[in-house]
Amino acid sequence: MRRSHTKAAGVLALVALASTATAAASAPPADFTLRFAPRTPGSLAAIRLHILYKDPQHPNDPNATPPALTSVTIKAPLGTVLDGRAVPACRASDRQLMLEGKAACPAGSVIGGGTASVIVGFSPLASTYHLDATLINYGQGIVELFTDPTTGRPVADDRSQFESANTMVLHPAVTPGVSEREFSFTYDAVRGPAGKAFITTPPTCPTSRRWTSTLDYTVSGGGSYAVTTTTACVPSPRKHRRSPLAG
């Protein structure tokens, strides 16, 4: 009888572990939204992006620290055009940006902004720091310039690269004890001196009336995750042709 009870307890423990793993796996490892304004096809538009990274092992715990990011790929809906040649490009180095901030770049190269937060330190002594962000076009991608909201001084920067017309890729530097937490960015609806749009929405709105975007990222320790989001689109109004028989 004792052996039977032991075996039963072992089975129950395995079931409990499996249930916990399934629950963790079923919860999204990050909150991710990407929306256009306006939502009509083939339009000059702004993009509003929000990402909240979570601890993949404890995705339902808002206080759990996510692991450090090692790569991030953001894919806007297929057909989106992000054109780094449309607006002036900033040629400043990372060092210049840290010394001069956005003043090191042409005014027309600033294409948006927002906020970010990072977690510094190790639990239970970790602290969350909030930063302002300026988004700057450098031709092949976008510089994310982070500044202290109190002093305005630059504290860090990161660079995304346009992998294709609708895809940005980042490879953040890993710093022990620092984890990226949340990003809320707005990429503005801007045109360059020649009138070209920096952001253009996909040329069509599918029958589902939804556009799909994807966030793929890897973290220190080797984990790899993917999250998708959809945003509503509005079909372009059909042009009615006048019948040749009409009076």
C-alpha positions as CSV (number, residue, x, y, z in Angstrom):
1,M,0.0,0.0,0.0
2,R,2.8,2.4,0.8
3,R,4.4,1.8,-2.6
4,S,1.1,2.4,-4.3
5,H,0.6,5.7,-2.5
6,T,4.2,6.8,-3.4
7,K,3.5,6.0,-7.1
8,A,0.2,7.9,-7.1
9,A,1.9,10.9,-5.5
10,G,4.6,10.8,-8.1
11,V,2.0,10.8,-10.9
12,L,0.1,13.7,-9.4
13,A,3.3,15.7,-9.1
14,L,4.1,15.1,-12.8
15,V,0.5,16.1,-13.7
16,A,0.8,19.3,-11.6
17,L,4.2,20.2,-13.3
18,A,2.7,19.6,-16.7
19,S,-0.3,21.8,-15.9
20,T,2.0,24.6,-14.7
21,A,4.1,24.4,-17.8
22,T,1.1,24.4,-20.1
23,A,-0.4,27.4,-18.3
24,A,2.9,29.3,-18.7
25,A,3.2,28.3,-22.3
26,S,-0.4,29.4,-23.1
27,A,0.1,32.9,-21.8
28,P,1.6,35.4,-24.2
29,P,5.3,36.1,-23.4
30,A,4.7,39.8,-24.4
31,D,2.0,42.3,-25.0
32,F,2.3,43.6,-28.5
33,T,0.2,46.1,-30.6
34,L,1.0,47.9,-33.8
35,R,-1.7,50.3,-35.2
36,F,-1.8,52.7,-38.1
37,A,-3.4,56.1,-38.3
38,P,-5.2,56.4,-40.7
39,R,-6.2,52.8,-41.4
40,T,-6.8,53.1,-45.1
41,P,-4.7,51.3,-47.7
42,G,-1.9,53.0,-49.5
43,S,-1.9,56.0,-47.2
44,L,0.8,58.1,-45.5
45,A,0.4,57.0,-41.9
46,A,1.7,57.1,-38.4
47,I,2.5,53.8,-36.5
48,R,1.7,53.4,-32.8
49,L,3.8,50.6,-31.3
50,H,3.5,49.2,-27.8
51,I,5.6,46.2,-26.4
52,L,5.6,45.0,-22.9
53,Y,8.0,42.2,-22.3
54,K,7.3,39.6,-19.6
55,D,9.1,36.8,-17.8
56,P,8.3,33.8,-20.1
57,Q,8.3,31.5,-17.0
58,H,5.9,33.7,-15.1
59,P,4.0,35.6,-17.8
60,N,1.1,36.4,-15.4
61,D,3.3,38.0,-12.8
62,P,3.6,41.8,-13.5
63,N,6.5,42.0,-11.0
64,A,8.6,39.3,-12.6
65,T,11.7,40.5,-14.4
66,P,12.0,39.5,-18.1
67,P,15.3,38.2,-19.4
68,A,17.6,40.5,-21.4
69,L,16.8,40.8,-25.1
70,T,19.4,39.6,-27.7
71,S,17.4,40.2,-30.9
72,V,14.1,41.7,-31.9
73,T,12.3,41.5,-35.2
74,I,9.2,43.6,-35.8
75,K,7.2,42.8,-39.0
76,A,4.6,45.3,-39.9
77,P,1.8,44.0,-42.2
78,L,2.9,42.7,-45.5
79,G,2.9,45.5,-48.0
80,T,3.8,48.2,-45.5
81,V,6.6,50.5,-46.7
82,L,9.2,52.0,-44.3
83,D,11.3,54.2,-46.5
84,G,14.5,55.5,-44.9
85,R,15.4,57.4,-48.1
86,A,12.2,59.5,-48.0
87,V,13.4,61.8,-45.1
88,P,16.8,63.2,-44.2
89,A,19.2,60.8,-42.6
90,C,21.2,61.3,-39.4
91,R,24.9,60.4,-39.9
92,A,25.9,61.0,-36.3
93,S,27.8,58.2,-34.5
94,D,26.6,56.7,-31.2
95,R,29.3,58.8,-29.5
96,Q,28.1,62.0,-31.0
97,L,24.5,61.2,-30.0
98,M,25.6,60.6,-26.4
99,L,27.4,63.9,-26.4
100,E,24.9,66.1,-28.3
101,G,21.6,64.2,-28.3
102,K,19.3,64.8,-31.2
103,A,21.0,68.1,-31.9
104,A,23.7,66.0,-33.7
105,C,21.1,65.2,-36.4
106,P,19.2,67.2,-39.0
107,A,15.8,68.3,-37.7
108,G,14.0,66.5,-40.5
109,S,15.5,63.1,-39.5
110,V,13.5,63.0,-36.2
111,I,10.5,60.8,-37.1
112,G,8.8,60.1,-33.8
113,G,9.2,59.6,-30.1
114,G,7.8,57.9,-27.0
115,T,8.7,56.4,-23.7
116,A,10.5,53.3,-22.4
117,S,11.3,51.5,-19.2
118,V,14.1,49.3,-18.1
119,I,14.7,47.2,-15.0
120,V,18.1,47.6,-13.4
121,G,19.4,45.2,-10.7
122,F,18.4,41.8,-9.5
123,S,15.3,40.7,-7.6
124,P,14.4,41.7,-4.9
125,L,16.5,44.9,-5.2
126,A,15.7,45.6,-8.8
127,S,14.4,49.1,-9.8
128,T,12.4,50.3,-12.8
129,Y,13.7,53.4,-14.6
130,H,11.6,55.4,-17.1
131,L,13.1,57.0,-20.1
132,D,12.0,59.4,-22.9
133,A,12.7,58.2,-26.5
134,T,13.4,60.1,-29.7
135,L,13.2,58.1,-32.9
136,I,15.6,59.2,-35.6
137,N,16.0,58.0,-39.2
138,Y,19.6,57.1,-40.2
139,G,18.7,55.8,-43.7
140,Q,19.2,52.1,-43.2
141,G,17.0,52.0,-40.0
142,I,16.0,54.0,-36.9
143,V,18.0,55.2,-33.9
144,E,16.2,54.9,-30.6
145,L,17.8,57.7,-28.5
146,F,16.9,57.4,-24.8
147,T,17.2,60.4,-22.5
148,D,16.6,61.0,-18.8
149,P,13.1,62.6,-18.5
150,T,14.4,64.9,-15.7
151,T,17.6,66.2,-17.2
152,G,17.1,65.5,-20.9
153,R,20.6,64.0,-21.0
154,P,21.2,61.1,-23.4
155,V,21.7,57.8,-21.5
156,A,21.6,55.1,-24.2
157,D,20.8,54.5,-27.8
158,D,19.9,51.5,-30.0
159,R,19.6,51.0,-33.7
160,S,17.1,49.0,-35.7
161,Q,17.9,48.1,-39.3
162,F,15.4,47.8,-42.2
163,E,15.7,44.2,-43.2
164,S,12.9,44.7,-45.8
165,A,10.3,47.3,-46.6
166,N,8.1,46.2,-43.7
167,T,10.6,44.7,-41.3
168,M,12.9,46.2,-38.6
169,V,15.6,44.2,-36.8
170,L,17.5,45.1,-33.6
171,H,20.3,43.4,-31.7
172,P,20.4,45.0,-28.3
173,A,23.6,44.9,-26.3
174,V,23.3,42.6,-23.3
175,T,24.3,44.4,-20.0
176,P,24.3,42.2,-16.9
177,G,21.5,43.3,-14.5
178,V,19.6,45.4,-17.2
179,S,16.4,44.1,-18.8
180,E,14.2,46.0,-21.3
181,R,10.6,46.2,-20.0
182,E,8.2,48.4,-22.0
183,F,8.3,50.5,-25.1
184,S,5.5,52.9,-26.3
185,F,6.6,54.6,-29.6
186,T,4.8,56.7,-32.2
187,Y,6.4,56.8,-35.6
188,D,5.0,60.0,-37.1
189,A,3.3,60.4,-40.5
190,V,5.9,62.5,-42.2
191,R,7.0,63.3,-45.8
192,G,10.5,64.2,-46.9
193,P,11.5,67.3,-48.9
194,A,10.6,65.5,-52.2
195,G,7.1,64.6,-50.9
196,K,7.8,60.9,-50.3
197,A,6.1,59.2,-47.3
198,F,8.3,57.7,-44.6
199,I,5.5,55.2,-43.8
200,T,2.9,53.9,-46.2
201,T,0.2,51.4,-45.3
202,P,-0.3,48.2,-47.3
203,P,-2.0,48.7,-50.7
204,T,-5.1,46.6,-49.9
205,C,-7.3,45.7,-46.9
206,P,-8.1,42.0,-46.9
207,T,-11.6,40.6,-46.6
208,S,-11.0,39.9,-42.9
209,R,-10.6,43.7,-42.5
210,R,-7.5,43.0,-40.4
211,W,-3.8,43.6,-41.0
212,T,-1.4,41.3,-39.1
213,S,1.9,42.2,-37.5
214,T,4.5,39.9,-35.8
215,L,7.0,40.4,-33.0
216,D,9.8,37.8,-32.9
217,Y,12.5,38.0,-30.3
218,T,15.2,36.0,-28.5
219,V,16.5,36.4,-24.9
220,S,19.7,35.7,-23.0
221,G,19.7,32.0,-22.2
222,G,18.5,31.0,-25.6
223,G,14.7,31.4,-25.5
224,S,12.9,32.4,-28.7
225,Y,9.4,33.8,-28.8
226,A,6.8,35.1,-31.3
227,V,3.7,37.2,-30.8
228,T,1.2,38.4,-33.4
229,T,-1.3,41.2,-33.3
230,T,-4.0,42.4,-35.7
231,T,-5.3,45.9,-36.4
232,A,-8.4,46.9,-38.2
233,C,-8.2,48.4,-41.7
234,V,-10.7,50.2,-43.8
235,P,-11.1,49.2,-47.5
236,S,-10.7,52.0,-50.0
237,P,-14.0,53.2,-51.4
238,R,-14.8,51.7,-54.7
239,K,-15.0,54.0,-57.7
240,H,-18.3,53.6,-59.5
241,R,-18.0,53.7,-63.3
242,R,-20.7,55.5,-65.2
243,S,-22.5,53.2,-67.5
244,P,-22.1,54.1,-71.3
245,L,-25.9,53.5,-71.6
246,A,-26.7,56.1,-69.0
247,G,-28.4,59.2,-70.2
